[in-house]
């Protein structure tokens, strides 16, 4: 019987923009406007990047355009095998 790999997902940022945005988020809700101001990125960039990061499960929107980190091990990876 050959082991079957179920999942391998990197939790590290995919690009510099994601990395920069992650530096301005925590486990406490942070408003998108604050992320824009502190990162010096345009709202369109922050908004689209946060949307992609939310789809990947890296961040979560808590309502009212407030975001939190959704993973503790964001600088590591996980491999699951069956």
C-alpha positions as CSV (number, residue, x, y, z in Angstrom):
1,X,0.0,0.0,0.0
2,X,1.4,3.4,-1.0
3,X,0.8,6.3,1.4
4,X,-1.5,9.0,0.0
5,X,-0.7,12.6,0.5
6,X,-3.8,14.5,1.6
7,X,-2.7,18.0,1.9
8,X,0.3,20.3,1.7
9,X,-0.3,24.0,2.3
10,X,2.2,26.7,2.7
11,X,1.2,29.4,5.2
12,X,3.9,31.8,4.2
13,X,3.1,35.0,2.3
14,X,3.0,34.5,-1.5
15,X,4.5,37.9,-2.4
16,X,5.9,41.1,-0.9
17,X,2.4,42.8,-0.7
18,X,1.0,39.9,1.4
19,X,4.1,40.0,3.6
20,X,3.8,43.7,4.2
21,X,0.1,43.5,5.0
22,X,0.7,40.6,7.4
23,X,3.1,42.8,9.4
24,X,0.2,45.2,10.1
25,X,-2.4,42.5,11.2
26,X,-2.7,40.6,14.5
27,X,-5.2,38.5,16.3
28,X,-7.1,41.7,17.3
29,X,-9.3,43.3,14.6
30,X,-7.6,45.9,12.5
31,X,-9.6,48.1,10.1
32,X,-8.6,48.1,6.5
33,X,-8.0,51.9,6.6
34,X,-5.4,51.5,9.3
35,X,-3.7,48.8,7.3
36,X,-3.6,51.2,4.3
37,X,-2.1,54.0,6.4
38,X,0.5,51.9,8.2
39,X,1.6,50.0,5.0
40,X,1.5,53.0,2.7
41,X,-0.3,50.9,0.1
42,X,-3.4,52.0,-1.9
43,X,-6.8,50.9,-0.8
44,X,-7.3,48.9,-4.0
45,X,-4.1,46.9,-3.4
46,X,-4.9,46.2,0.2
47,X,-8.5,45.3,-0.4
48,X,-7.7,42.9,-3.2
49,X,-4.8,41.3,-1.4
50,X,-6.9,40.9,1.8
51,X,-9.6,39.3,-0.3
52,X,-7.1,36.7,-1.7
53,X,-5.6,36.1,1.7
54,X,-9.1,35.5,3.1
55,X,-9.8,32.9,0.4
56,X,-6.5,31.2,1.3
57,X,-7.5,31.2,4.9
58,X,-4.7,33.4,6.1
59,X,-6.9,36.2,7.4
60,X,-10.6,36.6,8.4
61,X,-12.9,39.5,8.0
62,X,-14.6,40.2,11.3
63,X,-17.2,42.6,9.9
64,X,-17.0,46.3,9.3
65,X,-13.9,45.8,7.2
66,X,-11.9,44.7,10.2
67,X,-9.4,41.8,9.7
68,X,-7.6,39.4,11.9
69,X,-5.0,36.7,11.4
70,X,-6.6,33.3,11.2
71,X,-3.5,31.1,11.5
72,X,-0.9,31.0,14.2
73,X,1.8,29.2,12.3
74,X,1.9,31.7,9.4
75,X,5.7,31.2,8.9
76,X,5.7,27.4,8.7
77,X,4.0,24.7,6.7
78,X,1.9,21.6,7.4
79,X,2.0,18.3,5.6
80,X,-0.7,15.7,6.2
81,X,-0.4,12.2,4.9
82,X,-2.7,9.2,5.2
